[in-house]
Amino acid sequence: MPRFERDEHGDELRREELLRIIQHSLTELSLPELEALYYDMITKDYVR
């Protein structure tokens, strides 16, 4: 059975990977989509 232990190095690599994916995805969004995302993030208090 695989082990699912996490370490700081693995967490940082995963974080960097997720940021790259998100950044690439953001470049593909239209202005209305970006505005909707921004509004959603504000209402969930992710953007301050």
N, C-alpha and C positions, 0 to 999 in steps of 0.2 A: 504494500500500500504506500502511495507517495506521501511524503512529509510536507506539510504546509507551513513550516516555520518561516518566519520573516525576520530579516535582519535589516539594520539601518542602511547598508549598502544596497541591498535589493530594493528597499523602499524608495531610496533616492533615485535609483535607475527607473523604477516604475513611475515615479512622479515626473521625471524628465520626459519619459515616453508619452505619458498622458498630456503633458503641456505641449509637446510637439504636435500631437494629434489635434488638440483643441485649437492651437494657433493656426494650423493648416485649415481646419474647418472654418474658422472665423473669416479667413481670407476669401472663402467661397460664398459667404452670405451677402445678400442684398442689403441695402440700407434699411428698408422696412423690417427685415429679419433681425438685423443688428439692434434696431430700436426696440423690437419686441423682446429680444433676449436681455437687453439692458434693463428694460422695465421689470421683467421677471426677476432679474438678479437684485434689483433695488427692493422689490416687494418682499423678497426672501432674506434681505439684509446681507447679501453677499458682497454688495458694493456699498461703500460708505462715503 
